[in-house]
């Protein structure tokens, strides 16, 4: 958002200005931003009428801010947002900018117009009262609120992908078939209820519920129904560790026993075993035994009992850092590390550091804190009928799988993760840096060859896969880089898969034991791919790459590499001299003739790219690779005739 937009947002809160004045302004600057702002007002309980007016630009409401159930509901959200040093940078200027608005403490009637093109609209809102400058103490409180408004508007930018990737219309066209896919899965898998969502371009573009939250009241599943997401919780734990790392409070290569002293006397699998590092816990390579059946029942374990378990030590399955073996116990240890380093209970740290900044107000760990009417109760399918699974309170193992959330809330998490790609120069706007989020995709050294989930997996090319930090990382020949994770838990199953190359994520929650829905999620991704809805983001062409590409064009046009002598790296003419290049260029030009060397360049990085030139008698395909030197000269240029 530009400076004027920030001023608009800040003054709206500082003086309780008419919502539509700011929306008028923002619509003139960015229709897309106004849409996002309207969506945020929806979440904060703006009436449907007012939300619709914000979107279409209708200025008919006589009291738009009054349409909020209470304006202090909106301000309450602002109160939980940080007023930090970065925000304070604009404080003094804002006092100056809005300080002149004082009218002696009297309500201001702007019905005659405000001098910036809003007179007619204000005439329709004559009853709306704006308050003039408060006393000095009140001004400081209001300015604090105002700066927090900027934080909220900054959060909206988190939900905006850096560039539009997926084709929204093609996604919409594929939705009916995807709905049928998940409807069939819900019935075929005997799930009482299911909800799934698709996130694209930073927002939840589709959410759909099927079945019932519970089998007694038979409340229908909606986007606000609450589900436990089991091991998909682990990503929140991993990102909390990465946040502590970027704050300088721990290192991934620190020994875990540094922060959990009960581990110091453990006996390892072999005498030459290395001590367990935090990194080993994150990648399930700490040497613990696979513990899915046992670990899933440990969520409510009291912290004191967990401490005694740690003091006694546990048998090791293997030496740490030698292979992958899934461990819920290891993630419970990470939860203990987070608590000990942060000085607060694990769940409080996640809520304060991740959930609250992302606006995930319907997410948490303790089931008793949420209305029963919103909860999807857990069941297992056994002996041809559903059986209720017992609810488990939050405890020492919550870090491995205890989070409860809704589809509408979880979509914010997915949008935040996807916003970390591609790397770029934009200011940071999330609770954790984009670089730290991308570390979730840093796979361990323990690679595997896997089959894609879903019906297409049997015939698809195999995936190269590894476990990263709470995500399974795979390169898929149709979907590109993927991050995914399932959740299996007594009463619940879930799955999420992210496609950062396209800015798209798909997730599914069910309330049946171990009924994750991975196949349906990946089948949905393939339906989007086949519909042409997944469009990779273009990599920007850097100035150095543009300079090198122009030199490549001069080389071909002249038929002589020495035409760009100053743009060639020291190895270039050593690998093939000017005479040899002259012969190759003459042969190419003899076959295809002159070419239009100003065709678009497809960057594959800041210093590399590919291109296709259209020529008199055909086409030339080429690639360009620059050297890691100050002037980034051309170290390699490839040119060949492109088949028709």
Order of alpha helices (4+ residues) and beta strands (2+ residues): alpha-alpha-alpha-alpha-alpha-alpha-alpha-alpha-alpha-alpha-beta-beta-beta-alpha-alpha-alpha-alpha-alpha-alpha-beta-beta-alpha-beta-alpha-alpha-beta-beta-beta-beta-beta-beta-alpha-alpha-alpha-alpha-beta-beta-beta-beta
